[in-house]
């Protein structure tokens, strides 16, 4: 009966330890509160009609541009970009750190064996080894150690590491979005530059023809040296654009290759400008829900969670700590005697420690943890504000650059009509060759302006996808639920 009562007592003590281990000191995480506006811009500017707005962005949003070559380039980049490989490895590191910290919830068990040859001298020999002064000693056994997580310090540490693991997962999602947007933007820019190079060469040829015509007129005495100098200047201006655009295009090709994980010397399948379409409708979202769509905001939130958990870690370190240890094994003079029950040895021990004075370091660490939370909350708010600014800037850019692109398109059409009519008038004898060449140059320059505006406007639409989160969703991310 006494043994049963003693057993119940031990069970109650062990249960009490487990119950205490369920407690976690320190404040529980609360998501930072920040006011979400109803619109992104001061005047409620939207890039499209609200009736055409799409609430959710497709995960493979780049397919909205209707270019198979762009789709292939993005998939190639997502598979081979070395930064993604590095991001995956960093995520694995964070996940392994979580598993390592979770291992402290369990007892540590170790096995050992040692062999020693000892000389204890004549005074101790009888009590140690039956009269033998020099002898061998074989020791084998298991050791068990356990530190109960009474105040939840380890749980808070695991919580902090999980938050950092989540942040790394969101970081990987943000990286993929950035790479995809860079690939799409660069591919469009390269296609536009390719067309600009072709057009500017036509412009240079037209300017050359105009210059030759001016030289003939000057030689015949029908124009002044000033008129000739003016045409020479115009030709120089036209021809000077060629190397500038060629350099920009080649650098775009280099960037595109590296984004796809290839060497700059390798060739890629490139889209043609006429095969790239404007996404319709453009993406849109509700401003009040925006904070859940950007991975960088979720990263900042997880950093707040990680810092908040460290307050509990610092608090737990200020409280008493209990340690339990035990060992079981055998000690014998001969290896074969280790299995004998007569040589069995064991021990069990428990201890408790309470920091009394450490020069204020424990209080300072807790104060530092509290300040770190304040800093992370400030960074979170800054990230949210920057994200809203990013969207607002992009919306204004789309609005302004869209209107500018429309005017350059109209100007190009008008100049094209003038050039075509000038050709007809030349054939009918109503217009000189000089007038046709001038009309051609004006038309080609307006085409170059339209191509530049096109690249800028379409680049803004790509930036909008990234600003709104790039199709990222929490369901597609490896996260820990705290």
Secondary structure, DSSP 4 states (H G I P E B T S, - for coil): -HHHHHHHHHHHHHHHHHHHHT---SPPP-PPP-PPPS-SSTT---SS-GGG-BSS--TTGGGGG--HHHHHHHHHHHHH-HHHHHHHHHHHHHHHHHHHHHGGGS-EEEEEEEEEEEE-HHHHHHHHHTT-SEEEEEEEEEEEEE---TTSHHHHHHHHHHHHHHHHHHHHHHHHHHHHHHHHHHHHHHHHHHHHHHHHHHHHHHHHHHHHHHHHHHHHTSS-HHHHHHHHHHHHHHHHHHHHHHHHHHHHHHHHHHHTT--TTS------GGG----SSPB---GGGGGGT-HHHHHHHHHHHHHHHHHHHHHHTTS-EEEEEEEEEEEESSGGGGG-GGGEEEEEEEEEE----STTHHHHHHHHHHHHHHHHHHHHHHHHHHHHHHHHHHHHHHHHHHHHHHHHHHHHHHHHHHHHHHHHHHHHTSS-HHHHHHHHHHHHHHHHHHHHHHHHHHHHHHHHHHHTTTT--GGGS-----
